[in-house]
């Protein structure tokens, strides 16, 4: 595919969003940005990766932080800003990549080459995937799904104008339980290809 391509993947926990992102990056032969972002920032800022991971995609805890004259001591907020700056630098360099989460559909919304997708799934399918991956019971999997999605929602809604999972904030919203991982990746890639070709120019 010619030209710069940026694909933002938002996802419910257990929907297979990360697997979709991996598959797209592999098929398009472009970067996948997930934990790589944290490793790069950890090396650049000389902060242990494990320390950064504790604050990744988490909202600021208001009772454990202070903001004075516009400056905050919240590590969650510092890390979020570092990640957002990293993504903009990658985009400004002309790099093509798939990015998982991290408010990317909002942070990169002004780049015409960016396509955003939100991946959801039905509870049963998501639960089965989480049970298998983490070796949990059904009840444990459902509790973990609820906790993870609540954290992602709080993080996203703290930094973004639009709400997490609201279809108005994404180019595509797809239920991966219906068409599977490969089907979901295929739909997103077909949309990106159509957008790159400018197939919609004659439909206005």
Residue pairs with C-beta under 8 A, 6 or more apart in sequence:
1 28
1 192
1 193
1 196
2 196
3 113
3 196
4 91
4 94
4 95
4 96
4 113
5 28
5 30
5 96
5 97
5 113
5 115
5 192
5 196
6 91
6 96
6 97
6 98
6 99
6 108
6 111
6 113
6 114
6 115
7 21
7 24
7 97
7 98
7 99
7 114
7 115
7 116
7 117
7 188
7 192
8 99
8 104
8 105
8 108
8 114
8 115
8 116
8 117
9 17
9 18
9 20
9 21
9 24
9 98
9 99
9 100
9 101
9 104
9 117
9 118
9 119
10 17
10 101
10 104
10 105
10 116
10 117
10 118
10 119
10 156
10 164
10 165
10 170
11 17
11 18
11 20
11 100
11 101
11 118
11 119
11 120
12 119
12 120
12 121
12 126
12 145
12 149
12 165
13 126
13 130
13 144
13 145
13 148
13 149
13 152
14 121
14 125
14 126
14 127
14 129
14 130
14 141
14 145
15 119
15 120
15 121
15 126
15 129
15 176
15 177
16 119
16 121
16 129
16 176
16 181
16 184
17 100
17 119
17 176
18 34
18 100
19 181
20 119
20 176
20 181
20 184
20 185
20 188
21 32
21 34
21 98
21 99
21 100
22 32
23 181
23 182
23 185
24 98
24 185
24 188
24 189
25 31
25 32
25 97
25 98
27 185
27 189
28 96
28 98
28 189
30 96
30 97
30 98
31 90
31 95
31 96
31 97
31 98
32 97
32 98
32 100
33 87
33 90
33 97
33 98
33 99
33 100
34 99
34 100
34 101
35 53
37 83
37 86
37 87
37 99
37 102
38 49
38 52
38 53
38 56
39 49
40 86
41 47
41 52
41 79
41 82
41 83
41 86
42 48
42 49
42 51
42 52
45 82
52 79
55 75
55 76
55 79
56 79
57 101
57 102
57 151
57 152
57 155
58 76
58 151
58 155
59 76
59 151
59 154
59 155
59 158
60 72
60 74
60 76
60 77
60 158
61 74
61 76
64 74
65 72
65 73
65 74
65 76
65 77
66 72
66 73
67 74
72 78
76 155
80 102
80 103
80 155
80 159
83 102
84 102
84 103
84 107
84 159
87 99
87 102
87 104
87 107
87 108
88 107
88 108
90 97
91 108
91 111
91 114
96 113
99 108
101 152
103 155
103 156
103 159
103 160
104 116
105 114
105 116
105 118
105 169
105 170
106 159
106 160
106 161
106 162
106 169
108 114
109 116
115 171
115 172
115 188
115 191
115 192
115 195
116 169
116 170
116 171
116 172
117 170
117 171
117 172
117 173
117 174
117 188
117 191
118 165
118 167
118 169
118 170
118 172
118 173
118 174
119 174
119 175
119 176
119 184
120 165
120 173
120 174
120 175
120 176
121 129
121 175
121 176
121 177
122 175
122 177
123 142
123 145
124 177
125 176
125 177
126 145
126 177
127 138
127 141
127 142
127 145
130 136
130 141
130 144
130 145
131 137
131 138
131 140
131 141
134 141
134 144
136 144
152 164
153 164
153 165
156 163
156 164
157 163
157 164
160 169
162 168
162 169
163 169
165 173
167 173
171 191
172 187
172 188
172 191
174 184
174 187
174 188
176 183
176 184
179 186
179 187
194 200
